[in-house]
């Protein structure tokens, strides 16, 4: 019993390590998103389990039928493209957007500071007028 628990813990640790890897985790999420319809048939289908598994093996069996890779781009091509975009291009796009927005952020901050300075000046003028009106 203890060795079975150790085996399960090792498998769980290995799966967590793989999922936390940026490329493998992103590919896994992309693959699930691209193939949600097939997974829904597997888990939520009304046919017997054997029929659902056979359906999936026909739809996803690209090792037995390599033409599926080209005809069903959801299997590997689209998830690979999404993974490459998310892992390699998205950080660069994010940096570029931050660079473009930095001037705007600085302008917004400068304007907020100017508003506070003007409010402080007006408050000072008000305080001077109050003192003149009532010196006590």
Backbone bond lengths (Angstrom), bond angles and torsions (degrees), N, CA, C in turn:
res aa  C-N    CA-C-N  psi(-1)  N-CA   C-N-CA  omega(-1)  CA-C   N-CA-C  phi
1 X - - - 1.446 - - 1.525 110.60 -
2 X 1.343 116.56 -40.86 1.463 120.81 -178.69 1.520 110.44 -67.09
3 X 1.320 117.40 -39.07 1.468 119.69 -179.98 1.531 111.01 -67.32
4 X 1.328 117.51 -33.13 1.463 121.21 176.56 1.531 110.45 -66.21
5 X 1.338 116.75 -40.97 1.462 120.54 177.06 1.530 110.73 -64.95
6 X 1.331 116.60 -40.03 1.464 119.99 178.31 1.529 110.48 -64.68
7 X 1.326 116.93 -39.77 1.460 121.13 178.60 1.528 110.41 -64.26
8 X 1.327 117.20 -45.15 1.459 120.99 178.30 1.532 111.34 -63.04
9 X 1.332 117.09 -40.04 1.467 120.73 178.33 1.524 110.36 -65.03
10 X 1.318 117.65 -39.67 1.468 120.84 178.37 1.524 110.96 -65.59
11 X 1.324 116.46 -42.84 1.470 120.22 178.57 1.527 109.84 -64.23
12 X 1.327 116.76 -43.56 1.462 120.79 179.86 1.528 110.87 -62.57
13 X 1.319 117.48 -42.40 1.460 120.98 177.83 1.519 111.73 -64.05
14 X 1.318 116.70 -39.90 1.463 120.98 178.81 1.523 110.86 -65.77
15 X 1.324 117.19 -42.01 1.467 121.16 179.02 1.534 109.96 -64.37
16 X 1.332 117.80 -43.65 1.466 120.75 178.37 1.527 110.91 -60.44
17 X 1.321 116.76 -41.93 1.465 120.52 179.15 1.518 110.56 -62.04
18 X 1.308 117.10 -43.99 1.468 120.89 -179.30 1.521 111.54 -66.77
19 X 1.318 117.48 -42.75 1.462 120.91 -178.24 1.526 110.35 -67.50
20 X 1.329 118.26 -34.69 1.459 121.23 -179.93 1.526 112.97 -75.67
21 X 1.315 117.82 -14.15 1.460 120.81 175.54 1.526 108.45 -65.80
22 X 1.337 118.78 133.05 1.468 119.32 -174.39 1.525 113.81 -59.98
23 X 1.305 117.83 -40.52 1.465 119.51 -176.94 1.525 110.74 -76.82
24 X 1.312 117.55 -48.22 1.463 120.33 -177.35 1.529 110.46 -66.99
25 X 1.329 117.20 -43.76 1.462 120.22 179.13 1.517 112.10 -62.80
26 X 1.345 116.13 -41.91 1.460 119.86 179.12 1.521 110.68 -67.65
27 X 1.332 116.94 -41.57 1.459 119.42 178.03 1.525 110.53 -62.35
28 X 1.322 116.52 -42.54 1.465 120.28 179.76 1.531 110.55 -59.95
29 X 1.330 116.33 -47.86 1.479 119.61 179.58 1.527 110.85 -63.37
30 X 1.330 117.32 -42.17 1.464 120.98 178.69 1.526 110.50 -62.93
31 X 1.317 115.88 -43.14 1.462 120.09 -179.25 1.528 110.52 -62.85
32 X 1.331 116.62 -44.02 1.464 120.23 179.36 1.526 110.25 -62.56
33 X 1.337 117.15 -42.82 1.462 119.97 179.15 1.525 112.04 -64.79
34 X 1.311 116.71 -38.42 1.470 120.22 -179.11 1.526 112.39 -75.31
35 X 1.298 117.58 -25.27 1.465 121.22 -175.18 1.527 112.55 -117.48
36 X 1.322 115.90 27.08 1.462 119.61 -177.79 1.523 111.69 -61.11
37 X 1.336 116.49 -33.89 1.460 119.20 -177.62 1.525 111.51 -66.52
38 X 1.316 116.27 -38.44 1.467 119.74 178.51 1.526 110.85 -71.01
39 X 1.321 116.15 -37.85 1.465 119.55 177.34 1.530 111.03 -67.20
40 X 1.329 115.96 -35.54 1.465 119.30 177.75 1.526 110.34 -63.77
41 X 1.332 116.26 -40.00 1.475 119.09 177.34 1.522 109.77 -62.87
42 X 1.329 117.01 -41.27 1.463 120.40 -178.89 1.528 111.18 -64.15
43 X 1.324 117.23 -47.53 1.459 120.12 -173.06 1.536 114.07 -90.51
44 X 1.327 117.14 -28.09 1.458 119.29 -174.28 1.526 113.89 -117.28
45 X 1.317 116.74 1.98 1.459 119.89 -178.20 1.515 112.59 -64.91
46 X 1.330 114.63 155.88 1.458 119.90 -177.58 1.520 112.43 -94.15
47 X 1.322 117.56 -15.66 1.461 120.61 179.93 1.523 109.94 -74.04
48 X 1.320 117.39 166.02 1.468 119.98 177.12 1.533 110.99 -61.50
49 X 1.312 115.58 154.01 1.464 121.52 -176.06 1.523 111.94 -55.23
50 X 1.315 117.82 -40.92 1.467 120.63 -179.35 1.521 111.11 -61.74
51 X 1.318 117.39 -39.80 1.465 121.13 179.76 1.526 110.72 -68.24
52 X 1.335 117.19 -38.14 1.471 119.92 178.62 1.519 110.93 -67.30
53 X 1.335 116.17 -39.68 1.468 119.75 178.31 1.516 110.39 -66.34
54 X 1.314 117.74 -41.41 1.462 120.83 177.33 1.525 110.54 -62.24
55 X 1.335 117.37 -42.19 1.468 121.45 177.12 1.538 110.46 -58.51
56 X 1.327 115.69 -44.57 1.466 118.93 179.86 1.518 111.72 -67.08
57 X 1.301 117.82 -38.27 1.468 119.45 179.67 1.520 111.18 -65.54
58 X 1.327 117.40 -32.45 1.467 120.83 176.40 1.525 109.72 -72.92
59 X 1.326 117.52 -42.72 1.459 122.30 -176.89 1.528 113.19 -73.80
60 X 1.346 117.08 -30.61 1.458 120.58 -172.35 1.521 114.05 -120.54
61 X 1.286 118.68 3.03 1.468 121.22 -175.74 1.519 112.59 -79.21
62 X 1.321 117.27 67.87 1.461 120.29 -176.85 1.524 112.61 -75.32
63 X 1.313 118.33 -15.23 1.466 119.48 176.12 1.530 109.26 -72.90
64 X 1.340 117.43 -41.35 1.455 121.15 176.74 1.528 111.25 -76.94
65 X 1.316 116.74 -30.36 1.459 121.47 -177.81 1.534 108.82 -131.98
66 X 1.342 118.29 84.93 1.468 121.60 -176.17 1.531 114.33 -60.20
67 X 1.322 118.07 -20.39 1.472 120.43 178.64 1.524 111.74 -64.33
68 X 1.332 116.83 -21.01 1.464 120.52 178.86 1.526 111.90 -61.32
69 X 1.332 117.01 -30.92 1.467 119.66 -179.68 1.523 111.51 -62.29
70 X 1.317 116.50 -35.33 1.459 120.11 -179.56 1.521 112.19 -87.36
71 X 1.320 117.26 -33.23 1.454 119.18 -177.55 1.533 112.66 -85.69
72 X 1.320 117.33 -30.15 1.463 121.69 179.60 1.529 107.98 -115.87
73 X 1.323 115.77 83.73 1.460 120.69 -174.07 1.531 112.99 -67.49
74 X 1.337 118.03 -12.53 1.463 120.62 177.74 1.524 112.86 -69.14
75 X 1.317 116.89 -20.79 1.464 119.32 -176.08 1.517 112.42 -66.10
76 X 1.324 117.97 -54.34 1.464 119.97 -177.51 1.522 113.84 -134.27
77 X 1.320 117.58 -36.19 1.461 120.16 -171.51 1.526 111.37 -64.94
78 X 1.312 118.07 -53.65 1.465 120.88 -178.81 1.525 112.00 -64.37
79 X 1.324 120.34 -44.36 1.469 118.66 175.97 1.532 112.84 -60.92
80 X 1.336 117.35 -37.00 1.474 119.76 176.98 1.526 111.39 -65.05
81 X 1.325 117.01 -42.39 1.470 120.73 178.65 1.526 110.09 -63.34
82 X 1.318 116.82 -45.68 1.465 120.32 178.98 1.529 111.57 -62.80
83 X 1.321 116.70 -40.08 1.462 120.76 178.71 1.520 110.83 -63.44
84 X 1.326 117.18 -47.12 1.466 120.38 179.18 1.522 111.07 -62.19
85 X 1.323 116.77 -41.56 1.461 119.76 178.58 1.524 110.42 -62.20
86 X 1.323 116.99 -47.79 1.458 120.78 -175.20 1.526 112.02 -68.95
87 X 1.327 117.39 -41.69 1.459 120.53 -174.94 1.528 112.12 -80.50
88 X 1.331 117.46 -39.88 1.461 119.61 -172.13 1.531 114.28 -103.32
89 X 1.312 118.02 -39.63 1.459 119.91 -175.90 1.525 113.37 -91.73
90 X 1.306 117.55 -36.15 1.463 120.43 -176.20 1.526 112.65 -59.80
91 X 1.335 120.68 -42.45 1.474 118.87 177.10 1.532 112.37 -60.88
92 X 1.326 117.62 -37.27 1.463 120.25 178.74 1.523 111.12 -68.51
93 X 1.315 115.98 -40.63 1.465 120.04 177.01 1.529 109.44 -62.88
94 X 1.319 116.64 -41.84 1.456 121.42 179.80 1.525 111.32 -61.96
95 X 1.325 117.04 -43.18 1.473 120.69 177.79 1.517 110.49 -63.92
96 X 1.302 117.45 -42.68 1.475 120.97 -179.80 1.525 110.91 -64.26
97 X 1.299 117.63 -41.81 1.463 120.87 178.09 1.529 109.90 -63.62
98 X 1.335 116.84 -41.77 1.466 120.20 177.94 1.521 110.73 -62.11
99 X 1.339 117.42 -39.14 1.464 120.39 177.39 1.526 110.82 -64.08
100 X 1.321 116.43 -42.60 1.462 119.81 -179.91 1.528 111.76 -66.74
101 X 1.311 116.48 -34.16 1.456 120.23 -178.35 1.526 113.45 -83.38
102 X 1.326 117.47 -14.42 1.461 119.53 -175.68 1.527 111.27 -61.92
103 X 1.313 119.12 -40.54 1.463 121.31 178.79 1.524 110.48 -63.37
104 X 1.307 115.95 -40.35 1.460 120.10 178.34 1.525 110.90 -65.23
105 X 1.315 117.26 -43.07 1.463 121.38 179.48 1.525 110.86 -62.81
106 X 1.329 116.40 -41.53 1.464 120.22 178.53 1.523 110.21 -64.32
107 X 1.322 117.16 -41.84 1.466 121.02 178.01 1.525 111.18 -63.10
108 X 1.330 116.52 -42.52 1.464 120.27 179.06 1.523 110.97 -62.94
109 X 1.324 116.33 -42.79 1.463 120.41 179.30 1.525 110.47 -65.39
110 X 1.316 116.43 -43.16 1.463 120.88 178.95 1.525 110.86 -60.91
111 X 1.313 116.65 -41.80 1.466 120.79 178.83 1.525 110.66 -65.42
112 X 1.312 117.75 -40.12 1.467 121.00 178.66 1.525 110.43 -64.26
113 X 1.337 117.25 -40.03 1.462 120.92 177.47 1.522 110.20 -64.81
114 X 1.331 117.26 -44.04 1.465 120.81 178.77 1.525 111.25 -60.08
115 X 1.316 117.54 -39.67 1.467 120.81 178.43 1.522 110.37 -63.12
116 X 1.333 116.90 -43.92 1.469 120.23 179.05 1.518 111.47 -64.04
117 X 1.338 117.48 -39.92 1.466 121.18 178.58 1.526 109.70 -63.11
118 X 1.315 117.57 -44.72 1.464 121.14 179.16 1.529 110.92 -63.27
119 X 1.323 116.92 -39.62 1.466 120.04 177.75 1.527 110.82 -64.13
120 X 1.325 116.54 -41.56 1.466 120.10 178.93 1.525 110.75 -64.32
121 X 1.337 117.18 -40.48 1.469 120.62 178.29 1.531 110.34 -63.95
122 X 1.310 117.11 -44.64 1.461 120.58 178.94 1.532 110.72 -63.32
123 X 1.330 116.82 -39.33 1.466 120.54 178.26 1.530 110.08 -64.30
124 X 1.328 117.04 -40.46 1.462 121.13 177.47 1.534 110.29 -62.54
125 X 1.324 117.28 -44.58 1.467 121.15 178.40 1.532 110.40 -61.59
126 X 1.313 116.74 -40.85 1.463 120.66 178.27 1.518 110.58 -63.49
127 X 1.326 116.81 -42.99 1.460 120.59 179.43 1.529 110.97 -63.04
128 X 1.336 118.03 -39.86 1.469 121.88 177.84 1.522 109.94 -62.85
129 X 1.318 117.54 -44.75 1.476 121.51 179.45 1.527 110.88 -64.09
130 X 1.319 117.62 -39.34 1.460 120.21 177.66 1.525 110.86 -63.62
131 X 1.319 116.45 -40.35 1.467 120.83 179.05 1.526 110.36 -65.38
132 X 1.304 118.40 -39.95 1.451 121.63 179.31 1.533 110.56 -65.87
133 X 1.318 116.14 -39.74 1.468 120.60 -178.97 1.511 112.23 -71.51
134 X 1.308 118.15 -36.87 1.464 121.88 -178.30 1.533 107.94 -141.82
135 X 1.341 117.71 92.11 1.465 120.54 -176.74 1.534 113.02 -66.11
136 X 1.324 119.61 -19.46 1.472 120.94 -178.60 1.490 109.06 -80.97
